Amino acid sequence: MYNCRVILLLISFVAGILTVLAPCVLPLLPVIVGGSLATGSRRRAYAICLALGVSIILFTLLLKVGTAFINVPQSFWQWFSGGILILFGVVMIFPRLWDSLPFVNKLNMSSNKLLATGYRQNSIWGDMLMGAALGPVFASCSPTYFVILATVLPASFLMGFVDLLAYAIGLSGFLLIIAIAGQKLVDRLGVTIEPGGWFRRSIGILFLVVGILVATGTMVRLEAWLLERGFDATKYEHVLLGAPMDTPLDRSATSTLTPEGKALVYPEAPELVLPDGYINTGGKPITIGEFKGKKVVLIDIWTYSCINCQRTLPYLKAWYEKYKNTGLEIIGVHTPEFAFEKLQKNVQTAVNGFGITYPVILDNEYRTWNAYGNQYWPRKYLVDIDGFIVYDHIGEGGYAETEMQIQKALAERAERLGLAMPDIAVSQDVAEAGGRVRSPETYFGAWRNSNLGNGISGTRGPQTLTMSSRLQPNEFYLDGRWNFEEQYLENLSKGARIAFTYDAKDVYFVAAATAAVKIKVTRDGGEPLGTDRGADVDANGEATIHEDRLYKLIEGADYGTHTLEIEVEGVGLQAYTFTFG
């Protein structure tokens, strides 16, 4: 344990040094060096670097103890830091401007001198302020910094503070060396540093430019430009954390990291939290922890009426068949969007219908969803043999990439357990659905029916409506008597109608019914669907709503703009959403 602490302490110190060369810090180096060169005094270099180090420490502690600071947007720190630099730059370019401002004559107290006047007059407080302003910018540039912030400080404040101090000393110390070396170079070149001279004004222009870059977020784009061209000194921190020099920076190469190294880089997978039911487990509970050291786990957060989720299922089933005998376990976390998706019998019916054989848990209260901080359907998390999330993917697509990550994790497992990993070809990715879809998912219930074309949206209760003769795109229109509930609307009269002008290829309808009810589906003024009818529509253009699920109304058509028309032949249809593909 003592050796581990010493290693992390050294890593923190070296990480501080390497942060100086990070893409998000490198453009600021001229400001740090220029700040000390502008007076010909080493005192300024000491003040700026010391204030920077103290600022990083205080900024970190505030993030840990003050929840108000956690919610402060990144743009605030950009404008705060950039604004300070711009102010200093203007004062250095126009030394007499500050004193000529009317409000300065009235407020020319010591507090003002702590800012631009203090800086222009070589006040140590101005130097400290500039260094402190850069703290939030520098604090976001090191993987090790976030290791300290997220893992070490909560576990042991004292140890975390020591590591943070080592990081700040490494960063500030290396900056000080650069500043002093720059001062010696200026002395040797004999460059003059008088207040109104060209050298000082040039540094002021530099301050002004860098301040604008920071404040507008252009500095972030500059960092991305540097990263795209392979310049990233933080890769050496990955080496210190346990990965070799040639480890890619995409966080996917985990087999070269020790479990201790992974703990410093990857989040540990949260456990499944109080599931509301189990499917395909023989009625027995299942946990992620039981597979640690044994298997690789792919967690799929989904809900059965979501068309995006449904389109990922063939890939999940194929992966399960290909890799279940080589150490892959898939756990479906079913987190419902609608109330009917909380019923285990409905989920069981859907699982059987989709042909899913891997375990599925019911997450009706969003406990596991929240434990993972998730916000999307579907989402996949890949958990390696050591229990760490080494890869995750949001939404559809990326199937070949996801399968390659699965293979990497399985290869590591095989190596760890002394097993042979068979050579299995990665399936080719297919064109992602929805690329030409220009109509949004549309909700009918009062909770989210903001695009109701006629009637009163956002209110519960019955409404009698008349179909409009002019339909706006991506708005739904109703005819007949309807009762609006929170999540759905229900027709109270026979012959009630729904119309929607969409721009897509496929149309899906999430619906239920109090008793089986038939709907007649046409488009573009009553034209039959023909060969474009979906799997749930018969040759007569009718679909029977008898289960709580997603119904496929139109499939296989070309992309284009059409008007969908639904006539309800009975009463009791419960309409939830339209989705498109």
Beta strands, then each sheet from edge to edge (+ up, - down):
strand 1: 277-279
strand 2: 296-302
strand 3: 328-334
strand 4: 360-362
strand 5: 379-383
strand 6: 389-394
strand 7: 442-443
strand 8: 461-465
strand 9: 476-484
strand 10: 489-491
strand 11: 497-504
strand 12: 507-513
strand 13: 517-523
strand 14: 542-545
strand 15: 549-554
strand 16: 560-568
strand 17: 573-580
sheet 1: 1+ 4- 3- 2- 5+ 6-
sheet 2: 7+ 17- 10+ 9- 8+
sheet 3: 7+ 17- 12+ 15-
sheet 4: 7+ 17- 10+ 9- 11+ 16- 13+ 14-
end
